[in-house]
Amino acid sequence: MAEGDYKIPSRSGYRDRMQQSEQQGGNPLVNEEELASKALHIQSKRFYLDVKQNQRGRFLKIAEVSSGGRKTRILMSMNVARELREHLQTFDEYIRTLGEQMMNADQLRSAVISRDDRKYYLDLKENERGRFLRISMVGIHTPRTQIAIPAQGVGELCTTLASLVEEFGNDDDDDHDSIESLPAIQPAQLPESKYLHVGNKNFYFDCGSNDRGIFLRIAEVRPNFRTAITIPEKVWSHFRDNINEFILTMNNERRSSLNTGEDSPSGTDKETQ
C-alpha cells in the first residue's frame, strides 16, 4: 500500500473471515472489519490510522510505531475522532504561532475529551528532542496508553484524520459508541466539571457514567506526571464525611495551638510587667 493511500478490503474477504471464525467456534459478532487504513511517516516514527467496524459500529485506531519497532495505540469511536480532529486543528494553529525558542510554562497547552468511561488528554510538550503533542487514553477498564506526535506532524495528522472522518463518520455516530460502554444510567444532566489549580498542580473533577453507574474521576496533573482515581457515586458521601472530619480536626488543632500560645506563662509575664 502506498503511503497515504486508502486500503479498502473486499467484502468477500470479510465474509470469508467471518465464516472461518464460525467454523473455529468463534463469535462472528466480535470480529472487526477494516474499512480503511492510512500511513504517515513523521520524523523517525510511523503512524497508522485504521477505520474499523464491528457489531456496535465504526471506530478508529491510531497506532504509533517507533524506529525501534515499539508499537502503541489508542482507540476511539468516530464521534470522538471528530472532536479530536477539531482539537488537532486548534493545536496546529497554535504551534505555528510559536517561535524557535524553548517554550515557557505559560505556553504549554492541554485539552481533554470526555466520553463515558474514557478520557483523552492532549498535552503540548517540549524536551531536548523538540516539541510534540502527546495524546493519552485513560479508561476505567483499560490500561493507560499514549502516543506522541512531533509538532511538525500535527497538521498532517489533522488533515488525514479529517479525510477519514468525512468519509466514514456517520450522522448516527452520536447515538452510540462502538468502543465505550453505553451507560446503564443516563441522568438528565451530570454535574459540570470542576477545575482547581494549586501551585504547579492542576486538579480536574469530572462526572461520568457507564454500565456500572455514575462515578467521579479526580485527576492530578503536573508537568510530566498524571494520575487519577475514580469514585463510585454510592461512596461520595463517605469521601465527603472523611474530608470534613480532616478539616474539622485540623481547624480544632489550629485553634487549640493559638489558645495555648495566648495562655502561655511568657505571655502572662509580659502582661504583668
Accessible surface in RSA format (square Angstrom, percent):
REM  Atomic radii and reference values for relative SASA: ProtOr
REM  Chains: A
REM  Algorithm: Lee & Richards
REM  Probe-radius: 1.40
REM  Slices: 20
REM RES _ NUM      All-atoms   Total-Side   Main-Chain    Non-polar    All polar
REM                ABS   REL    ABS   REL    ABS   REL    ABS   REL    ABS   REL
RES MET A   1   121.85  63.1  33.18  22.0  88.68 211.1  48.43  41.2  73.43  97.3
RES ALA A   2    62.11  57.1  44.12  68.1  17.99  40.9  54.79  77.2   7.32  19.4
RES GLU A   3   101.36  58.2  72.05  54.5  29.30  69.8  31.54  61.0  69.82  57.0
RES GLY A   4    26.76  33.0   0.00   N/A  26.76  33.0  18.08  49.6   8.68  19.4
RES ASP A   5    70.43  49.3  67.04  66.7   3.39   8.0  18.55  43.7  51.88  51.7
RES TYR A   6    82.30  38.4  58.94  33.5  23.36  60.8  56.16  42.2  26.13  32.2
RES LYS A   7    95.80  46.7  92.20  56.6   3.60   8.6  49.75  44.8  46.05  49.1
RES ILE A   8   112.57  64.1  84.51  63.0  28.06  67.6  84.51  60.9  28.06  76.1
RES PRO A   9    35.81  26.1  19.08  17.4  16.73  60.8  28.35  23.4   7.46  46.4
RES SER A  10    68.19  57.6  51.48  68.7  16.70  38.5  46.89  99.8  21.30  29.8
RES ARG A  11   136.41  57.3 132.44  67.5   3.97   9.5  63.53  86.8  72.88  44.2
RES SER A  12    56.98  48.1  54.93  73.3   2.05   4.7  33.38  71.1  23.59  33.1
RES GLY A  13    21.14  26.1   0.00   N/A  21.14  26.1  20.34  55.8   0.81   1.8
RES TYR A  14    33.14  15.5  33.14  18.9   0.00   0.0  16.66  12.5  16.48  20.3
RES ARG A  15   131.48  55.2 130.53  66.5   0.95   2.3  56.02  76.6  75.46  45.7
RES ASP A  16    88.07  61.7  82.42  82.0   5.65  13.4  28.03  66.0  60.04  59.9
RES ARG A  17   107.60  45.2 102.84  52.4   4.76  11.3  66.07  90.3  41.53  25.2
RES MET A  18    41.24  21.4  41.17  27.2   0.07   0.2  41.07  34.9   0.17   0.2
RES GLN A  19    98.15  54.9  97.08  70.9   1.07   2.6  25.56  54.4  72.60  55.1
RES GLN A  20    99.09  55.4  97.00  70.9   2.09   5.0  25.66  54.6  73.43  55.7
RES SER A  21    19.08  16.1  15.40  20.6   3.68   8.5  11.77  25.1   7.31  10.2
RES GLU A  22    99.21  57.0  80.49  60.9  18.73  44.6  22.95  44.4  76.26  62.3
RES GLN A  23   154.93  86.6 114.67  83.8  40.26  95.9  47.47 101.0 107.46  81.5
RES GLN A  24   135.32  75.7  97.21  71.0  38.12  90.8  44.41  94.5  90.91  68.9
RES GLY A  25    70.16  86.5   0.00   N/A  70.16  86.5  36.77 100.9  33.39  74.8
RES GLY A  26    35.38  43.6   0.00   N/A  35.38  43.6  27.07  74.3   8.30  18.6
RES ASN A  27    77.15  53.2  66.27  64.0  10.87  26.2  28.41  68.4  48.73  47.1
RES PRO A  28    33.21  24.2  31.83  29.0   1.37   5.0  31.83  26.3   1.37   8.5
RES LEU A  29   104.33  58.1 102.44  73.3   1.89   4.8 104.06  73.1   0.28   0.8
RES VAL A  30    96.49  63.5  78.09  70.7  18.40  44.3  80.75  70.2  15.73  42.7
RES ASN A  31    41.37  28.5  36.86  35.6   4.51  10.9   9.38  22.6  31.99  30.9
RES GLU A  32    70.52  40.5  50.94  38.5  19.58  46.6  14.53  28.1  55.99  45.7
RES GLU A  33     4.99   2.9   4.99   3.8   0.00   0.0   0.29   0.6   4.70   3.8
RES GLU A  34    32.56  18.7  31.60  23.9   0.96   2.3  12.52  24.2  20.04  16.4
RES LEU A  35    21.82  12.2  19.52  14.0   2.30   5.8  20.84  14.6   0.98   2.6
RES ALA A  36     0.00   0.0   0.00   0.0   0.00   0.0   0.00   0.0   0.00   0.0
RES SER A  37     6.41   5.4   6.41   8.6   0.00   0.0   0.25   0.5   6.16   8.6
RES LYS A  38    29.88  14.6  29.88  18.3   0.00   0.0   0.91   0.8  28.96  30.9
RES ALA A  39     7.70   7.1   7.70  11.9   0.00   0.0   7.70  10.8   0.00   0.0
RES LEU A  40     7.33   4.1   7.27   5.2   0.05   0.1   7.27   5.1   0.05   0.1
RES HIS A  41    92.67  50.6  73.98  51.4  18.69  47.8  41.51  42.8  51.17  59.5
RES ILE A  42     8.15   4.6   5.08   3.8   3.07   7.4   8.15   5.9   0.00   0.0
RES GLN A  43   122.56  68.5  72.23  52.8  50.33 119.8  42.26  89.9  80.30  60.9
RES SER A  44    77.72  65.7  56.13  74.9  21.59  49.7  43.31  92.2  34.40  48.2
RES LYS A  45    47.13  23.0  46.19  28.3   0.95   2.3  29.36  26.4  17.78  18.9
RES ARG A  46    88.79  37.3  88.76  45.2   0.03   0.1  18.32  25.0  70.47  42.7
RES PHE A  47     0.66   0.3   0.64   0.4   0.02   0.1   0.64   0.4   0.02   0.1
RES TYR A  48    58.14  27.1  58.09  33.1   0.06   0.1  41.05  30.8  17.10  21.1
RES LEU A  49     0.00   0.0   0.00   0.0   0.00   0.0   0.00   0.0   0.00   0.0
RES ASP A  50    23.61  16.5  23.61  23.5   0.00   0.0   0.12   0.3  23.49  23.4
RES VAL A  51     0.00   0.0   0.00   0.0   0.00   0.0   0.00   0.0   0.00   0.0
RES LYS A  52    29.84  14.6  29.84  18.3   0.00   0.0   7.33   6.6  22.51  24.0
RES GLN A  53    52.03  29.1  51.60  37.7   0.42   1.0   6.11  13.0  45.92  34.8
RES ASN A  54    30.33  20.9  18.90  18.3  11.44  27.5   4.58  11.0  25.76  24.9
RES GLN A  55    97.15  54.3  51.80  37.9  45.35 108.0  37.73  80.3  59.42  45.1
RES ARG A  56    89.59  37.6  78.73  40.1  10.86  25.9  39.35  53.8  50.24  30.4
RES GLY A  57    16.35  20.2   0.00   N/A  16.35  20.2  15.49  42.5   0.86   1.9
RES ARG A  58    60.50  25.4  54.76  27.9   5.74  13.7   2.73   3.7  57.77  35.0
RES PHE A  59     2.11   1.1   2.11   1.3   0.00   0.0   2.11   1.3   0.00   0.0
RES LEU A  60     0.28   0.2   0.28   0.2   0.00   0.0   0.28   0.2   0.00   0.0
RES LYS A  61    21.12  10.3  21.02  12.9   0.10   0.2   6.63   6.0  14.48  15.4
RES ILE A  62     0.01   0.0   0.01   0.0   0.00   0.0   0.01   0.0   0.00   0.0
RES ALA A  63     4.89   4.5   4.89   7.6   0.00   0.0   4.89   6.9   0.00   0.0
RES GLU A  64    18.22  10.5  17.83  13.5   0.39   0.9   1.62   3.1  16.60  13.6
RES VAL A  65    13.38   8.8  13.07  11.8   0.31   0.8  13.07  11.4   0.31   0.8
RES SER A  66    31.13  26.3  29.94  40.0   1.19   2.7  25.69  54.7   5.44   7.6
RES SER A  67    96.71  81.7  56.45  75.3  40.26  92.8  33.16  70.6  63.55  89.0
RES GLY A  68    76.03  93.8   0.00   N/A  76.03  93.8  40.06 109.9  35.97  80.6
RES GLY A  69    47.67  58.8   0.00   N/A  47.67  58.8  25.69  70.5  21.98  49.2
RES ARG A  70   173.86  73.0 161.41  82.3  12.45  29.6  67.70  92.5 106.16  64.3
RES LYS A  71   129.67  63.3 102.24  62.7  27.44  65.3  46.95  42.3  82.72  88.1
RES THR A  72    28.13  20.0  22.05  22.4   6.07  14.5  25.67  34.5   2.45   3.7
RES ARG A  73   105.93  44.5 103.26  52.6   2.67   6.4  19.15  26.2  86.79  52.6
RES ILE A  74     0.00   0.0   0.00   0.0   0.00   0.0   0.00   0.0   0.00   0.0
RES LEU A  75    33.70  18.8  33.70  24.1   0.00   0.0  33.70  23.7   0.00   0.0
RES MET A  76     1.06   0.6   1.06   0.7   0.00   0.0   1.06   0.9   0.00   0.0
RES SER A  77     2.39   2.0   2.39   3.2   0.00   0.0   2.39   5.1   0.00   0.0
RES MET A  78     1.35   0.7   0.54   0.4   0.81   1.9   0.54   0.5   0.81   1.1
RES ASN A  79    13.79   9.5  12.00  11.6   1.79   4.3   3.00   7.2  10.78  10.4
RES VAL A  80     0.39   0.3   0.39   0.4   0.00   0.0   0.39   0.3   0.00   0.0
RES ALA A  81     0.00   0.0   0.00   0.0   0.00   0.0   0.00   0.0   0.00   0.0
RES ARG A  82    62.22  26.1  62.22  31.7   0.00   0.0  34.77  47.5  27.45  16.6
RES GLU A  83    56.75  32.6  56.34  42.6   0.40   1.0  25.46  49.2  31.29  25.5
RES LEU A  84     1.44   0.8   1.44   1.0   0.00   0.0   1.44   1.0   0.00   0.0
RES ARG A  85    58.49  24.6  58.49  29.8   0.00   0.0  10.17  13.9  48.32  29.3
RES GLU A  86    95.61  54.9  91.54  69.3   4.07   9.7  34.01  65.8  61.59  50.3
RES HIS A  87    52.35  28.6  51.48  35.8   0.87   2.2  32.14  33.1  20.21  23.5
RES LEU A  88     0.00   0.0   0.00   0.0   0.00   0.0   0.00   0.0   0.00   0.0
RES GLN A  89    96.97  54.2  96.21  70.3   0.76   1.8  20.06  42.7  76.91  58.3
RES THR A  90    86.13  61.3  84.86  86.0   1.27   3.0  58.23  78.2  27.90  42.2
RES PHE A  91    10.63   5.3   9.30   5.8   1.33   3.4  10.63   6.4   0.00   0.0
RES ASP A  92    21.75  15.2  21.75  21.6   0.00   0.0   0.86   2.0  20.89  20.8
RES GLU A  93    96.45  55.4  91.81  69.5   4.65  11.1  39.13  75.7  57.33  46.8
RES TYR A  94    43.82  20.5  39.38  22.4   4.44  11.5  41.45  31.2   2.37   2.9
RES ILE A  95    20.23  11.5  16.47  12.3   3.76   9.1  16.47  11.9   3.76  10.2
RES ARG A  96   176.97  74.3 142.22  72.5  34.75  82.7  58.32  79.7 118.64  71.9
RES THR A  97   104.27  74.2  67.60  68.5  36.67  87.4  70.52  94.7  33.75  51.0
RES LEU A  98    25.18  14.0   6.31   4.5  18.86  47.4   7.81   5.5  17.36  46.7
RES GLY A  99    31.54  38.9   0.00   N/A  31.54  38.9  26.20  71.9   5.34  12.0
RES GLU A 100   176.85 101.5 148.57 112.4  28.28  67.3  68.78 133.0 108.07  88.2
RES GLN A 101   114.92  64.3 102.35  74.8  12.57  29.9  62.66 133.4  52.26  39.6
RES MET A 102   129.99  67.3 114.46  75.8  15.53  37.0  93.88  79.8  36.12  47.9
RES MET A 103    22.25  11.5   0.85   0.6  21.40  51.0   1.07   0.9  21.18  28.1
RES ASN A 104    87.04  60.0  77.55  74.9   9.49  22.8  42.37 102.0  44.67  43.2
RES ALA A 105    84.08  77.3  62.64  96.7  21.44  48.8  65.20  91.8  18.88  50.0
RES ASP A 106   124.86  87.5 106.71 106.2  18.15  42.9  33.72  79.4  91.14  90.9
RES GLN A 107    43.68  24.4  43.45  31.8   0.22   0.5  13.51  28.8  30.17  22.9
RES LEU A 108    64.06  35.7  51.64  36.9  12.43  31.2  51.94  36.5  12.12  32.6
RES ARG A 109   103.10  43.3 100.27  51.1   2.83   6.7  37.04  50.6  66.06  40.0
RES SER A 110    70.91  59.9  38.18  51.0  32.73  75.4  20.38  43.4  50.53  70.8
RES ALA A 111    19.52  17.9  10.35  16.0   9.17  20.9  19.14  27.0   0.37   1.0
RES VAL A 112    53.91  35.5  28.36  25.7  25.54  61.6  28.36  24.6  25.54  69.3
RES ILE A 113     1.98   1.1   0.38   0.3   1.60   3.9   1.98   1.4   0.00   0.0
RES SER A 114    57.43  48.5  42.07  56.1  15.36  35.4  33.70  71.8  23.72  33.2
RES ARG A 115    55.28  23.2  53.73  27.4   1.54   3.7  10.42  14.2  44.86  27.2
RES ASP A 116    42.16  29.5  25.32  25.2  16.84  39.8   2.15   5.0  40.02  39.9
RES ASP A 117     8.03   5.6   8.01   8.0   0.02   0.0   0.04   0.1   7.98   8.0
RES ARG A 118    27.70  11.6  27.58  14.1   0.12   0.3   0.64   0.9  27.06  16.4
RES LYS A 119     5.94   2.9   5.94   3.6   0.00   0.0   3.13   2.8   2.81   3.0
RES TYR A 120     1.03   0.5   1.03   0.6   0.00   0.0   1.03   0.8   0.00   0.0
RES TYR A 121     3.92   1.8   3.92   2.2   0.00   0.0   3.16   2.4   0.77   0.9
RES LEU A 122     0.00   0.0   0.00   0.0   0.00   0.0   0.00   0.0   0.00   0.0
RES ASP A 123     3.96   2.8   3.96   3.9   0.00   0.0   0.83   1.9   3.14   3.1
RES LEU A 124     1.18   0.7   0.00   0.0   1.18   3.0   0.00   0.0   1.18   3.2
RES LYS A 125    27.94  13.6  27.72  17.0   0.22   0.5  12.23  11.0  15.71  16.7
RES GLU A 126    42.56  24.4  14.68  11.1  27.88  66.4   5.28  10.2  37.28  30.4
RES ASN A 127    45.31  31.2  36.28  35.1   9.03  21.8  24.96  60.1  20.35  19.7
RES GLU A 128   159.86  91.8 115.11  87.1  44.75 106.5  71.49 138.3  88.37  72.2
RES ARG A 129   201.90  84.8 167.52  85.4  34.39  81.9  76.13 104.1 125.77  76.2
RES GLY A 130    29.11  35.9   0.00   N/A  29.11  35.9  27.76  76.2   1.35   3.0
RES ARG A 131    40.30  16.9  28.88  14.7  11.42  27.2   9.83  13.4  30.47  18.5
RES PHE A 132    37.80  18.9  37.80  23.4   0.00   0.0  37.80  22.9   0.00   0.0
RES LEU A 133     0.00   0.0   0.00   0.0   0.00   0.0   0.00   0.0   0.00   0.0
RES ARG A 134    36.42  15.3  36.42  18.6   0.00   0.0   3.70   5.1  32.72  19.8
RES ILE A 135     0.38   0.2   0.38   0.3   0.00   0.0   0.38   0.3   0.00   0.0
RES SER A 136     0.00   0.0   0.00   0.0   0.00   0.0   0.00   0.0   0.00   0.0
RES MET A 137     7.21   3.7   7.18   4.8   0.03   0.1   7.18   6.1   0.03   0.0
RES VAL A 138    24.99  16.4  24.99  22.6   0.00   0.0  24.99  21.7   0.00   0.0
RES GLY A 139    11.23  13.9   0.00   N/A  11.23  13.9   1.11   3.0  10.13  22.7
RES ILE A 140    58.52  33.3  26.73  19.9  31.79  76.6  32.85  23.7  25.67  69.7
RES HIS A 141    89.22  48.8  53.78  37.4  35.44  90.7  46.33  47.7  42.89  49.9
RES THR A 142    44.03  31.3  33.89  34.4  10.14  24.2  36.78  49.4   7.25  11.0
RES PRO A 143   107.45  78.3  94.49  86.1  12.95  47.1 106.37  87.8   1.08   6.7
RES ARG A 144    95.40  40.1  67.52  34.4  27.88  66.4  48.94  66.9  46.46  28.2
RES THR A 145    39.91  28.4  34.66  35.1   5.26  12.5  39.91  53.6   0.00   0.0
RES GLN A 146    72.50  40.5  66.93  48.9   5.57  13.3  20.94  44.6  51.56  39.1
RES ILE A 147     1.92   1.1   0.00   0.0   1.92   4.6   1.92   1.4   0.00   0.0
RES ALA A 148    22.83  21.0  22.44  34.6   0.38   0.9  22.45  31.6   0.37   1.0
RES ILE A 149     0.67   0.4   0.67   0.5   0.00   0.0   0.67   0.5   0.00   0.0
RES PRO A 150     9.32   6.8   8.31   7.6   1.01   3.7   9.32   7.7   0.00   0.0
RES ALA A 151     9.07   8.3   7.49  11.6   1.58   3.6   7.49  10.5   1.58   4.2
RES GLN A 152   122.99  68.8  86.47  63.2  36.52  87.0  60.98 129.8  62.01  47.0
RES GLY A 153     1.70   2.1   0.00   N/A   1.70   2.1   1.70   4.7   0.00   0.0
RES VAL A 154     0.01   0.0   0.01   0.0   0.00   0.0   0.01   0.0   0.00   0.0
RES GLY A 155    13.34  16.5   0.00   N/A  13.34  16.5  11.13  30.5   2.21   4.9
RES GLU A 156    79.22  45.5  69.17  52.3  10.05  23.9  34.88  67.5  44.34  36.2
RES LEU A 157     0.75   0.4   0.75   0.5   0.00   0.0   0.75   0.5   0.00   0.0
RES CYS A 158    15.74  11.9  15.74  17.6   0.00   0.0   1.78   4.5  13.97  15.1
RES THR A 159    97.26  69.2  91.82  93.1   5.44  13.0  68.95  92.6  28.31  42.8
RES THR A 160    11.36   8.1   8.54   8.7   2.83   6.7   2.83   3.8   8.54  12.9
RES LEU A 161     0.27   0.2   0.27   0.2   0.00   0.0   0.27   0.2   0.00   0.0
RES ALA A 162    30.56  28.1  29.50  45.5   1.06   2.4  29.73  41.9   0.83   2.2
RES SER A 163    35.61  30.1  28.75  38.4   6.86  15.8  33.10  70.5   2.51   3.5
RES LEU A 164     0.75   0.4   0.75   0.5   0.00   0.0   0.75   0.5   0.00   0.0
RES VAL A 165     6.02   4.0   3.63   3.3   2.39   5.8   3.63   3.2   2.39   6.5
RES GLU A 166   147.83  84.9 119.68  90.5  28.15  67.0  47.41  91.7 100.42  82.0
RES GLU A 167   111.00  63.7  85.67  64.8  25.33  60.3  10.14  19.6 100.87  82.4
RES PHE A 168    21.81  10.9  21.59  13.4   0.22   0.6  21.81  13.2   0.00   0.0
RES GLY A 169    20.58  25.4   0.00   N/A  20.58  25.4   0.13   0.4  20.44  45.8
RES ASN A 170    57.74  39.8  53.24  51.4   4.50  10.8  11.88  28.6  45.85  44.3
RES ASP A 171   149.25 104.5 120.90 120.3  28.35  67.0  42.95 101.1 106.30 106.0
RES ASP A 172    70.33  49.3  66.94  66.6   3.39   8.0  29.03  68.3  41.30  41.2
RES ASP A 173     8.56   6.0   8.19   8.1   0.38   0.9   2.47   5.8   6.09   6.1
RES ASP A 174   106.04  74.3  78.16  77.8  27.87  65.9  28.77  67.7  77.27  77.1
RES ASP A 175   114.06  79.9  83.74  83.3  30.33  71.7  29.73  70.0  84.33  84.1
RES HIS A 176    62.83  34.3  55.12  38.3   7.71  19.7  42.28  43.6  20.55  23.9
RES ASP A 177     7.58   5.3   5.93   5.9   1.65   3.9   1.97   4.6   5.60   5.6
RES SER A 178     6.35   5.4   0.48   0.6   5.87  13.5   0.48   1.0   5.87   8.2
RES ILE A 179    28.50  16.2  11.63   8.7  16.87  40.7  13.52   9.7  14.98  40.7
RES GLU A 180     1.21   0.7   0.00   0.0   1.21   2.9   1.14   2.2   0.07   0.1
RES SER A 181    31.74  26.8  30.28  40.4   1.46   3.4   6.41  13.6  25.34  35.5
RES LEU A 182    88.35  49.2  78.89  56.4   9.46  23.8  78.89  55.4   9.46  25.5
RES PRO A 183    21.42  15.6  13.77  12.5   7.65  27.8  13.77  11.4   7.65  47.6
RES ALA A 184    75.70  69.6  35.44  54.7  40.27  91.6  45.87  64.6  29.84  79.0
RES ILE A 185    83.70  47.6  80.61  60.1   3.09   7.5  83.70  60.3   0.00   0.0
RES GLN A 186   135.20  75.6 102.84  75.2  32.35  77.0  34.22  72.8 100.98  76.6
RES PRO A 187    48.67  35.5  23.17  21.1  25.50  92.7  33.41  27.6  15.25  94.8
RES ALA A 188   117.72 108.2  67.54 104.2  50.18 114.2  80.25 113.0  37.47  99.2
RES GLN A 189   145.41  81.3 116.07  84.8  29.34  69.8  42.54  90.5 102.87  78.0
RES LEU A 190    48.56  27.0  36.27  26.0  12.29  30.9  36.62  25.7  11.94  32.1
RES PRO A 191    81.97  59.7  63.16  57.6  18.81  68.4  75.11  62.0   6.86  42.6
RES GLU A 192   132.71  76.2 116.00  87.8  16.71  39.8  44.95  87.0  87.76  71.7
RES SER A 193    72.91  61.6  48.33  64.5  24.58  56.6  26.76  57.0  46.14  64.6
RES LYS A 194   133.84  65.3 129.21  79.3   4.63  11.0  82.45  74.2  51.38  54.7
RES TYR A 195   125.06  58.4  95.87  54.5  29.18  75.9  77.43  58.2  47.63  58.7
RES LEU A 196    91.57  51.0  90.22  64.5   1.36   3.4  91.57  64.3   0.00   0.0
RES HIS A 197   108.31  59.2  85.36  59.3  22.95  58.7  65.04  67.0  43.27  50.3
RES VAL A 198    80.11  52.7  74.95  67.8   5.16  12.4  78.40  68.1   1.71   4.6
RES GLY A 199    62.48  77.0   0.00   N/A  62.48  77.0  44.23 121.4  18.24  40.9
RES ASN A 200    97.96  67.6  82.03  79.3  15.93  38.4  39.62  95.4  58.34  56.4
RES LYS A 201    71.17  34.7  71.17  43.7   0.00   0.0  25.38  22.8  45.78  48.8
RES ASN A 202    35.05  24.2  35.05  33.9   0.00   0.0   0.00   0.0  35.05  33.9
RES PHE A 203    47.13  23.6  47.13  29.2   0.00   0.0  47.13  28.6   0.00   0.0
RES TYR A 204    49.01  22.9  49.00  27.9   0.01   0.0  30.12  22.6  18.89  23.3
RES PHE A 205    57.50  28.8  55.45  34.3   2.05   5.3  55.45  33.6   2.05   5.9
RES ASP A 206    16.10  11.3  15.61  15.5   0.49   1.2   2.82   6.6  13.28  13.2
RES CYS A 207    31.96  24.2   8.74   9.8  23.22  54.6   0.56   1.4  31.40  33.9
RES GLY A 208     8.47  10.4   0.00   N/A   8.47  10.4   8.47  23.2   0.00   0.0
RES SER A 209     7.25   6.1   6.32   8.4   0.93   2.1   0.00   0.0   7.25  10.2
RES ASN A 210     2.79   1.9   2.79   2.7   0.00   0.0   0.02   0.1   2.77   2.7
RES ASP A 211    80.38  56.3  60.98  60.7  19.40  45.9  22.29  52.5  58.09  57.9
RES ARG A 212   190.26  79.9 149.58  76.3  40.67  96.8  57.98  79.2 132.28  80.2
RES GLY A 213     9.09  11.2   0.00   N/A   9.09  11.2   8.15  22.4   0.94   2.1
RES ILE A 214    25.97  14.8  18.47  13.8   7.49  18.1  18.47  13.3   7.49  20.3
RES PHE A 215     9.67   4.8   9.67   6.0   0.00   0.0   9.67   5.9   0.00   0.0
RES LEU A 216    36.68  20.4  36.68  26.2   0.00   0.0  36.68  25.8   0.00   0.0
RES ARG A 217     6.03   2.5   5.91   3.0   0.12   0.3   0.37   0.5   5.67   3.4
RES ILE A 218    40.28  22.9  37.65  28.0   2.63   6.3  37.65  27.1   2.63   7.1
RES ALA A 219     0.47   0.4   0.47   0.7   0.00   0.0   0.47   0.7   0.00   0.0
RES GLU A 220    33.58  19.3  32.61  24.7   0.97   2.3   6.14  11.9  27.44  22.4
RES VAL A 221    17.83  11.7  17.83  16.1   0.00   0.0  17.83  15.5   0.00   0.0
RES ARG A 222    75.24  31.6  71.12  36.3   4.12   9.8  10.85  14.8  64.39  39.0
RES PRO A 223    76.78  56.0  62.86  57.3  13.92  50.6  64.34  53.1  12.44  77.3
RES ASN A 224   126.45  87.2  98.14  94.8  28.31  68.2  28.27  68.0  98.18  94.9
RES PHE A 225    81.08  40.6  73.25  45.4   7.83  20.4  79.12  48.0   1.97   5.6
RES ARG A 226    32.42  13.6   9.92   5.1  22.50  53.6   4.98   6.8  27.43  16.6
RES THR A 227    61.02  43.4  53.77  54.5   7.25  17.3  32.13  43.2  28.88  43.7
RES ALA A 228    40.69  37.4  11.85  18.3  28.84  65.6  12.87  18.1  27.81  73.7
RES ILE A 229    94.97  54.0  89.18  66.4   5.79  13.9  94.97  68.4   0.00   0.0
RES THR A 230    55.57  39.5  29.40  29.8  26.17  62.4  19.49  26.2  36.08  54.5
RES ILE A 231     7.21   4.1   6.58   4.9   0.64   1.5   7.21   5.2   0.00   0.0
RES PRO A 232    62.01  45.2  61.34  55.9   0.67   2.4  62.01  51.2   0.00   0.0
RES GLU A 233    81.43  46.8  73.78  55.8   7.65  18.2  16.48  31.9  64.95  53.0
RES LYS A 234   170.43  83.1 140.29  86.1  30.14  71.8  95.22  85.7  75.21  80.1
RES VAL A 235    41.12  27.1  41.12  37.2   0.00   0.0  41.12  35.7   0.00   0.0
RES TRP A 236    70.63  28.3  65.79  31.8   4.84  11.4  67.16  35.8   3.47   5.6
RES SER A 237    46.54  39.3  42.21  56.3   4.32  10.0  27.32  58.2  19.22  26.9
RES HIS A 238   107.81  58.9 106.06  73.7   1.75   4.5  65.87  67.9  41.94  48.8
RES PHE A 239    89.52  44.8  88.66  54.9   0.85   2.2  89.50  54.3   0.02   0.0
RES ARG A 240   136.12  57.2 130.20  66.4   5.93  14.1  60.36  82.5  75.77  45.9
RES ASP A 241    72.30  50.6  65.90  65.6   6.40  15.1  28.94  68.1  43.36  43.2
RES ASN A 242    83.00  57.2  81.65  78.9   1.36   3.3  13.62  32.8  69.38  67.1
RES ILE A 243    94.83  54.0  94.73  70.6   0.09   0.2  94.83  68.3   0.00   0.0
RES ASN A 244    65.94  45.5  65.04  62.9   0.89   2.1  16.30  39.2  49.64  48.0
RES GLU A 245   110.18  63.3 107.56  81.4   2.62   6.2  33.81  65.4  76.37  62.4
RES PHE A 246   140.00  70.0 139.67  86.5   0.33   0.9 140.00  84.9   0.00   0.0
RES ILE A 247    88.49  50.4  84.60  63.0   3.89   9.4  88.40  63.7   0.09   0.3
RES LEU A 248   107.08  59.6 107.08  76.6   0.00   0.0 107.08  75.2   0.00   0.0
RES THR A 249    78.50  55.8  74.16  75.2   4.34  10.4  59.28  79.6  19.22  29.1
RES MET A 250    93.56  48.5  93.56  61.9   0.00   0.0  65.10  55.3  28.46  37.7
RES ASN A 251    55.71  38.4  53.67  51.9   2.05   4.9   6.50  15.7  49.21  47.6
RES ASN A 252    79.39  54.7  74.27  71.8   5.12  12.3  26.87  64.7  52.52  50.8
RES GLU A 253   102.88  59.1 100.32  75.9   2.56   6.1  31.58  61.1  71.30  58.2
RES ARG A 254   138.18  58.0 135.18  68.9   3.00   7.1  58.79  80.4  79.38  48.1
RES ARG A 255   129.82  54.5 128.93  65.7   0.90   2.1  62.06  84.8  67.77  41.1
RES SER A 256    59.74  50.5  53.96  72.0   5.77  13.3  24.83  52.9  34.90  48.9
RES SER A 257    65.83  55.6  50.79  67.8  15.04  34.7  37.54  79.9  28.29  39.6
RES LEU A 258   120.54  67.1 116.55  83.4   3.99  10.0 119.08  83.6   1.46   3.9
RES ASN A 259    82.70  57.0  82.13  79.4   0.57   1.4  19.76  47.6  62.94  60.8
RES THR A 260    92.47  65.8  85.78  87.0   6.69  15.9  70.49  94.7  21.98  33.2
RES GLY A 261    45.85  56.5   0.00   N/A  45.85  56.5  34.40  94.4  11.45  25.6
RES GLU A 262   129.38  74.3 104.90  79.4  24.48  58.3  46.28  89.5  83.10  67.9
RES ASP A 263   113.94  79.8  88.90  88.5  25.04  59.2  32.37  76.2  81.58  81.4
RES SER A 264    32.01  27.0  27.51  36.7   4.50  10.4  26.82  57.1   5.19   7.3
RES PRO A 265   105.90  77.2 100.49  91.6   5.41  19.7 105.88  87.4   0.03   0.2
RES SER A 266    69.04  58.3  62.11  82.9   6.93  16.0  45.25  96.4  23.79  33.3
RES GLY A 267    21.11  26.0   0.00   N/A  21.11  26.0  20.41  56.0   0.70   1.6
RES THR A 268    69.66  49.5  68.18  69.1   1.48   3.5  50.98  68.5  18.68  28.2
RES ASP A 269    76.94  53.9  76.72  76.4   0.22   0.5  16.43  38.7  60.50  60.3
RES LYS A 270   157.14  76.7 139.62  85.7  17.52  41.7  83.25  74.9  73.89  78.7
RES GLU A 271   147.02  84.4 111.57  84.4  35.46  84.4  46.66  90.2 100.37  81.9
RES THR A 272   105.82  75.3  68.91  69.9  36.92  88.0  64.99  87.3  40.83  61.7
RES GLN A 273   178.04  99.6 112.09  81.9  65.95 157.0  72.50 154.3 105.54  80.0
END  Absolute sums over single chains surface
CHAIN  1 A    16355.1      13329.1       3026.0       8405.4       7949.7
END  Absolute sums over all chains
TOTAL         16355.1      13329.1       3026.0       8405.4       7949.7
